């Protein structure tokens, strides 16, 4: 009799085989973000619920500092809001009856489909990294020729940032990952005066010639939560939730098709991203004319 795999089994496979890879391929969301929830919010007919737009607070101005005040009730703080449109993303995949007995096959399906989902979310974030949103590039240079002098340029241009989180393509990143000094720290958080220095491999969704981004934690406004299902659906579908290392929680669902007898699974999340403080982020371009 063929083995079956519940949502907990898939979660174990992900935890042991997949999660460490995510941070090496895509934008490390936790370096920039913020409002990730593992709570499920119901979708209603009028559009309110999990997919409804979220307003993220953005404090842009403080009250005037008082000197030797006689009245302590003066001044107003400017608190704006960034609208983050939420969309539900689902990555479905199925296993045929003949494949049910192979844990290795399940593992491969889990991995390739989780890659696809994380790449989609990454493209949503990268789509914001444009000159229209963040202005002219802080550095426009062939990534094969970048040096520590260019890191100094980036740091000098981001002096007000509370954190400097740099993410670049593999060519740029590799110039700092390997050095002649065997005792060098290489590319790790805190190296080169940066709070983080990460590798991301696909920049096709970003602006023209963009191959990197440096930002404070307020540069991007992101939010995530889980889609809600009715109690009837929950009784019929095996569900679990797993939290990725970047803080994003993903719902795992499993059910069996009564028509084909195939076992279906899906990874589901409601996610949105928008430009936060546009002065707290800078794009990097690859020097292409």
Buried (B, 14 or more C-beta within 10 A) or exposed (E): EEEBBEBEBBBEBBBEBBBEEBBEBBBBBBBBBBBBBBEBBEBEEEEEBBBBEBEBEBEEEEEEEEEEEEEEEEEEEEEEEBEBEBEBBEBEBBBEEEBBEBEEBBBBBBBEBBBEBBBBBBBBBBBBBBBEBBEEBBBBBEBEEBEEEBBEBBBEBBEEBEBBBBBBBBBBBBBBBEEEEEEEEEBEEEBBEBBBBBBBEBBEBBBEBBBBBBBBBBBBBBBBBBBBBEEEEEEEBBBBBBBBEBBBBBBBBBBBEEEEEBBBBBBBBBBBBBBBBBBBBBBBBBBEE
